[in-house]
Amino acid sequence: TAEAGERSIAATFFTRHAYPPQQMPTTAFTIPTSTLLEGLNALVNDVLFGDAADKPSEAVPFDFIINDEYLPNRTSLDTFLRRQRRRLGLPAGQQEEILHVEYLPAFQAQEGAKLPHDDWIASVRAPIPGNAEFLVTGAYDHAVRVWSGEACLAVGTGHAEAVKAVMYVPGTVQTVDAAPADGSARRRRRGRDAGDAQQRASFDMVSASKDGTIRAWRFDANTSKLEPLVSTANALGATMHTDAVDTVDVSADGQLIATGSWDCTSCIIRYDELIGGETAKPLYTFNDHARAVLKVRFSAQNAAQLYTTGLDGSIKMWDVEKGMMQGTLSGGSHAAHGLAVRPAGATSHATSELVLAGHTDNRIRLYDPRSSSKDKSVLKVWVGHRQWVYGVEWLWRAEEDAAGAVGASSSTTLMASASEDATLRVWDLRATASPLLTLDALHTDGILDVTYAGSMKLASGGKDNRTKSVSIEQP
């Protein structure tokens, strides 16, 4: 309740979540406009739980959404509402008659496996949807590895320098639930999901290296063998790129491979030609970037659409069927190391996409590919990391979307970022002021990559020679 002379506002509270089962009354509360997030938390906890017999031993942390935007920590209601009115072009003195506040349980993190390597981990991927314990990694010790829980199942060698990127080939992933007789998959840390640790898959994958080559591999879950399908160290590597290859991606239909290199080019090659022999040539070589290409990503819904970015800070959009550039998204001159794409709607049937990029000015930018103006291509900017942002990832997978998985549609507003500041952060499109979660104990040095496994699970790897998995949960 507001004290005499203190400005106040009437507010009602509602939730879309099943927890807690009891809900706030529909009557309005009179709240001081100086109230912070902690004050709203205290109010909701007191009303919901009070002296109830099942009252939690500790206060339940909640987040609050007002006018489709999260209330930041350490920001008063008055400051928050004034900023909203300014953005919307409303009169400064205008105030809502009743504020409608959505409350929801705050996200929490539960750590999973810690996978030791001999050198920095540049890339990590999760081939099985919903499983963050079965992983593929690429490291600076020149090797690619396949993991199940904390057991390294296979090591692929052949690259002459650091492996900068790995990616499985969609359509080749065949899951196997039975654990092998040697019990290697059972050697896992207590408390993790036993089903994830035992589940495996056979699949094809590609890797990119500082040695200027890409390689194709096949992992057999029944024999735990990872074998090269073709060596590209000579003819193919020399034909495609003349310098280190920093990034690789595979189209959603598994037919096309895209690469990006320090020779300032990106290339497209058919996967069947890559594994067919060393005489394969790229379909197209794009050379419109002024500096090194550090990340390539295919469209989440259109195999003919490719996005590339790198040291020049721009994002190029390509039509890989016609072999021509469609446009440029510009958010400044700061180099971009991270790139992620997802449909703009709640499902993969959306007709447009949203593009995330992580930059060396420590910022994450959201781009709209539909914009015809360079000045309007940046929709939002997130600030919080203290050093370079190396990786960004939408908490969205096409497999979850197609299967109608629980939480798949709601998670499309969530994203994760990995930084040189050794933190992994989880953000929401509706919260630009601060992340929902800052995980600063997963790694002890810069985090070079993060991937979304599905089912609200992430995996990350970095300069502390460790890969970590984590589950993002709500009560």
Secondary structure, 3 states (H helix, E strand, C coil): CCCCCCCEEEEEEECCCCCCCCCCCCCCEEEECCCCHHHHHHHHHHHHCCCCCCCCCCCCCEEEEECCEECCCCCCHHHHHHHHHHHHCCCCCCCCCEEEEEEEECCEEEEEEEEECCCCEEEEECCCCCCCCEEEEEECCCCEEEEECCEEEEEECCCCCCEEEEEECCCCCEEECCCCCCCHHHCCCCCCCHHHHHCEEEEEEEEEECCCCEEEEEEECCCCEEEEEECCCCHHHHHHCCCCEEEEEECCCCCEEEEEECCCCEEEEEHHHHCCCCCCCCCEEECCCCCCEEEEEECCCCCCEEEEEECCCCEEEEECCCCEEEEEECCCCCCEEEEEEEECCCCCCCCCEEEEEEECCCEEEEECCCCCCHHHCEEEEEECCCCCEEEEEECCCHHHHHHCCCCCCHHHHEEEEEECCCCEEEEECCECCCCCEEECCCCCCCEEEEEEEECCEEEEEECCCEEEEEEEECC
